């Protein structure tokens, strides 16, 4: 797989959590939002990801800045999807199953804005 960049949409395997909570699990698309190697030498190769879901409900419509919506085809997404920006997760590169595509800078901007908003003091 060629070099991975911020904004790439990958199909990844999110592992189940113990004890279970509200985290996303299973195989699903996710967008790369962080590459630790850009900052330093991480202990293990990994990526910071935001998962997508196709099961959006009122929560997405009520908080569009936190849950940006994407149409099928954007970034290679197979279905209309919502980015779950409040579910940021670090994943080892061994969990990458495929590259689906890449969001354009304009398409990625709402995800970046949501993350910046959550990290603001």
C-alpha positions as CSV (number, residue, x, y, z in Angstrom):
1,X,0.0,0.0,0.0
2,X,1.4,3.4,-0.9
3,X,2.0,6.1,1.7
4,X,-1.1,6.9,3.8
5,X,-2.1,10.5,4.2
6,X,-4.5,12.6,6.3
7,X,-7.9,12.4,4.7
8,X,-7.5,8.9,3.3
9,X,-10.5,6.6,3.7
10,X,-9.6,3.1,4.7
11,X,-11.5,0.0,5.4
12,X,-10.3,-1.2,8.9
13,X,-11.1,-3.7,11.6
14,X,-12.1,-2.0,14.8
15,X,-11.7,-4.6,17.6
16,X,-14.3,-5.3,20.2
17,X,-13.8,-3.6,23.6
18,X,-13.9,-5.3,27.0
19,X,-16.0,-4.4,28.8
20,X,-18.2,-3.4,25.8
21,X,-19.3,0.2,25.6
22,X,-20.5,2.5,22.8
23,X,-17.4,2.3,20.7
24,X,-17.6,1.3,17.1
25,X,-16.5,-2.3,16.4
26,X,-16.2,-4.5,13.3
27,X,-15.1,-3.8,9.8
28,X,-16.0,-0.3,8.5
29,X,-14.6,2.7,6.7
30,X,-12.6,5.2,8.7
31,X,-10.8,8.4,7.8
32,X,-7.2,9.0,8.7
33,X,-7.0,12.1,11.0
34,X,-3.5,11.6,12.5
35,X,-0.2,10.0,11.6
36,X,2.1,9.8,14.6
37,X,5.2,9.4,12.5
38,X,4.7,13.1,11.4
39,X,5.5,14.1,15.0
40,X,8.1,11.6,16.2
41,X,9.0,7.9,16.4
42,X,6.0,6.0,17.9
43,X,6.5,2.8,19.8
44,X,4.3,0.9,17.3
45,X,3.1,1.8,13.8
46,X,-0.4,3.1,13.9
47,X,-2.9,5.7,12.7
48,X,-5.4,7.9,14.4
49,X,-8.8,7.3,12.8
50,X,-12.4,8.5,12.8
51,X,-14.9,5.8,12.0
52,X,-17.9,6.1,9.7
53,X,-21.3,4.7,10.2
54,X,-24.3,4.3,7.9
55,X,-26.7,4.1,10.9
56,X,-27.1,7.8,11.6
57,X,-30.1,9.0,13.5
58,X,-31.3,12.2,15.1
59,X,-28.0,12.7,16.8
60,X,-26.3,13.4,13.5
61,X,-29.0,15.9,12.4
62,X,-28.9,17.6,15.8
63,X,-25.1,18.0,15.8
64,X,-23.9,18.3,12.2
65,X,-20.6,19.9,13.3
66,X,-19.7,16.9,15.3
67,X,-21.1,14.3,12.9
68,X,-20.4,15.5,9.3
69,X,-22.3,13.7,6.6
70,X,-20.8,12.3,3.4
71,X,-22.4,11.0,0.3
72,X,-21.7,7.6,-1.3
73,X,-18.6,8.0,-3.5
74,X,-16.9,10.7,-1.5
75,X,-13.5,9.4,-0.5
76,X,-14.6,6.0,-1.9
77,X,-17.3,5.5,0.6
78,X,-19.7,2.8,-0.6
79,X,-22.8,4.2,1.1
80,X,-24.0,7.6,2.5
81,X,-22.1,7.8,5.8
82,X,-21.6,9.9,8.9
83,X,-18.1,10.5,10.5
84,X,-18.3,9.8,14.2
85,X,-15.8,12.5,15.2
86,X,-16.3,11.8,18.9
87,X,-15.0,8.3,18.4
88,X,-11.4,9.1,17.5
89,X,-9.3,6.0,17.9
90,X,-5.7,4.8,17.5
91,X,-5.4,1.6,15.4
92,X,-2.4,-0.5,14.5
93,X,-1.6,-0.6,10.8
94,X,-2.2,-4.3,10.8
95,X,-5.9,-3.5,11.1
96,X,-6.0,-1.8,7.7
97,X,-7.9,-4.0,5.2
98,X,-8.0,-1.8,2.1
99,X,-7.8,1.8,0.9
100,X,-11.1,3.1,-0.4
101,X,-10.1,6.5,-1.5
102,X,-9.3,10.0,-0.2
103,X,-11.4,13.0,0.9
104,X,-10.5,16.2,-0.9
105,X,-9.3,19.0,1.4
106,X,-12.8,20.6,1.2
107,X,-14.5,17.3,2.1
108,X,-12.1,16.7,5.0
109,X,-12.5,20.2,6.4
110,X,-15.6,19.4,8.5
111,X,-13.8,16.5,10.2
112,X,-10.8,18.6,10.9
113,X,-13.0,21.4,12.3
114,X,-14.8,19.0,14.6
115,X,-11.6,17.6,16.0
116,X,-10.1,21.1,16.5
117,X,-13.3,22.2,18.3
118,X,-13.1,19.2,20.7
119,X,-9.4,19.9,21.5
120,X,-9.9,23.6,22.1
121,X,-9.4,24.9,25.6
